Amino acid sequence: SEAEQRLVEAAGPEFLEALARGLRVIEAFGRDRRQLTLSDAAKAVDLPRASVRRTLSTLVQLGYAETDGRLFRLTPRILTLASSYLQA
């Protein structure tokens, strides 16, 4: 999106676009959206399906998400991210 591109340009060379996209995908899940299809996740974050697929695949491989082949959902491991902050 144009807004994302402006953010990337303004942030400079230290900005990791892939990480920013990954965090957007994580934030797409919530109380009202505990499970998402790939298409629903891509629509929610306004990113290409291929980018969201790679992000979700990475989250699954790292244990932060799981899938039944159609629906994706975050796992309790995602709480370790919040826990790290709370313990700091």
C-alpha positions as a printed NumPy array, in Angstrom:
array([[  0.   ,   0.   ,   0.   ],
       [  1.056,   3.602,  -0.43 ],
       [  1.026,   4.265,   3.31 ],
       [  3.312,   1.294,   3.924],
       [  5.709,   2.41 ,   1.195],
       [  5.909,   5.92 ,   2.689],
       [  6.642,   4.39 ,   6.104],
       [  9.431,   2.239,   4.655],
       [ 10.978,   5.206,   2.85 ],
       [ 10.778,   7.443,   5.929],
       [ 12.209,   4.801,   8.267],
       [ 15.441,   4.397,   6.365],
       [ 17.813,   1.463,   5.947],
       [ 17.358,   0.134,   9.493],
       [ 13.696,  -0.723,   8.863],
       [ 12.917,  -4.426,   8.308],
       [  9.871,  -4.523,   6.086],
       [  9.439,  -8.293,   6.484],
       [  9.311,  -7.97 ,  10.271],
       [  6.777,  -5.148,  10.022],
       [  4.593,  -7.26 ,   7.753],
       [  4.906, -10.231,  10.103],
       [  3.775,  -8.154,  13.058],
       [  0.802,  -6.891,  11.041],
       [ -0.2  , -10.492,  10.352],
       [  0.062, -11.385,  14.05 ],
       [ -2.045,  -8.344,  14.94 ],
       [ -4.737,  -9.465,  12.468],
       [ -5.696, -12.189,  14.92 ],
       [ -7.787, -11.221,  17.907],
       [-10.739, -12.022,  20.082],
       [-13.126, -11.765,  17.126],
       [-10.705, -13.413,  14.688],
       [ -9.112, -16.367,  16.438],
       [ -8.832, -18.315,  13.18 ],
       [ -8.219, -16.939,   9.707],
       [ -7.917, -18.378,   6.248],
       [ -5.003, -17.189,   4.152],
       [ -7.375, -15.027,   2.107],
       [ -8.983, -13.48 ,   5.192],
       [ -5.589, -12.718,   6.716],
       [ -4.372, -11.1  ,   3.486],
       [ -7.508,  -8.946,   3.317],
       [ -7.229,  -7.976,   6.992],
       [ -3.686,  -6.675,   6.599],
       [ -3.983,  -5.485,   2.988],
       [ -0.967,  -7.459,   1.823],
       [ -0.462,  -9.867,  -1.08 ],
       [ -1.479, -13.463,  -0.374],
       [  2.047, -14.662,  -1.182],
       [  3.563, -12.418,   1.508],
       [  0.99 , -13.489,   4.073],
       [  1.456, -17.157,   3.135],
       [  5.204, -16.893,   3.73 ],
       [  4.644, -15.078,   7.014],
       [  2.126, -17.628,   8.27 ],
       [  4.341, -20.494,   7.133],
       [  7.238, -19.014,   9.1  ],
       [  5.05 , -18.534,  12.182],
       [  3.92 , -22.174,  11.922],
       [  7.509, -23.414,  11.549],
       [  8.549, -21.388,  14.615],
       [  5.606, -22.672,  16.666],
       [  3.802, -19.317,  16.966],
       [  0.905, -20.477,  14.789],
       [ -0.716, -23.696,  13.641],
       [ -2.888, -24.702,  10.745],
       [ -5.212, -27.477,   9.735],
       [ -4.373, -26.764,   6.095],
       [ -7.117, -24.175,   5.693],
       [ -7.415, -22.169,   8.899],
       [ -4.546, -20.559,  10.777],
       [ -4.539, -19.701,  14.475],
       [ -1.942, -18.427,  16.887],
       [ -0.602, -20.802,  19.518],
       [  0.011, -20.052,  23.195],
       [  3.703, -19.643,  22.3  ],
       [  2.816, -16.174,  20.964],
       [  2.399, -15.158,  24.62 ],
       [  6.159, -15.52 ,  25.104],
       [  6.523, -12.28 ,  23.163],
       [  4.361, -10.431,  25.68 ],
       [  5.972, -12.276,  28.548],
       [  9.423, -11.083,  27.493],
       [  8.197,  -7.498,  27.618],
       [  6.452,  -7.918,  30.957],
       [  9.529,  -9.468,  32.539],
       [ 11.842,  -6.721,  31.305]])
